[in-house]
Amino acid sequence: MRCVPRHLVSIADLERGEIVQILDRGDRYRALADEPIKKLTSLRGRTVINMFFESSTRTRTSFEIAAKRLSAEAINIGGAATSTSKGETLLDTAENLEAMYPDAIVVRHSFGGAAAMLARAARCAVINAGDGQHEHPTQALLDAATIRRAKGGVEGLEVAIVGDIAHSRVARSNILCLAKLGARVRLVAPWTLIPRGIEEIGGEETRARVRIATRLEAGLDGADVVMMLRVQHERFAGEAPRFPNTRELSRTFGLSERSLRFAKADAIVMHPGPINRGVELSPEVADGPRAVILQQVSWGVAIRMAVLERAILGDLPAEGERA
Ligand code: ASP
């Protein structure tokens, strides 16, 4: 049987209501993680191919666990182990895999646009697990789930996203997702790490909700959520330097117990991982009581279960919970 091609390439593809449906379904699956037996059968007999051409710890593992918890077959391929290293194009690789009738292909690639390209060509569902600097939609969804649980909702919150905004697909997906859910977003970084016009990526929806702060103190002032980003050195090749050195960036934009005081007293601290300890985040904050970083990882499995179900089985029913 042909699967329903319900791709997830960008958060921009989702209406607010669809995001809430995914978060609600994720809530249910998050609760399942505390049960001794975590397996459901909704994707029994289905096949999910995880195709990762960039390194990944959390995303790849959690997509695999998510597929298996729903009883799907999960196959992982990537990098040097695929024929792209023999000169095959990504599209040809994907077409060959599709000839084996998977129900969904989860793809991570360094080329921004890779997932969209596959989605245009594929008959099965394509899920973007990170495409270059473009988007990482499931990260934004699991971040929204984490915030919703920690803060009781997302609407009206002040969220500071701090660090290498320029190279961050996590930032772009979060801007779109948080704006759709009614939060206000501050992008906090030196000018050289903030792409011109980024406030406009979601049109009026983001223009009205995103502002820029080029000083940490101003950016964190009154923030409910502080989301720290890693400097994505792997994406700097061929670029003029954007800041004098990492130590200076860390001193001016890194989060320590001292700089966290600029945010609200009950602000939570998030990070998509991998953390560079002592650079964007001090170990005391990373391991401290305000950090919800490992909760984010747990939500990753639950949200990816919901995303896989939606991709393969179709729209999730509304469960009446608020964002
Ligand atoms: N894990 C995230 C990503 O794949 C963030 C990072 O690598 O810094 O984009």
Residues whose N, C-alpha, C, O or C-beta is under 5 A from the ligand:
A	BS01	LIG	G130 H136 V170 R230 P272 G273 P274
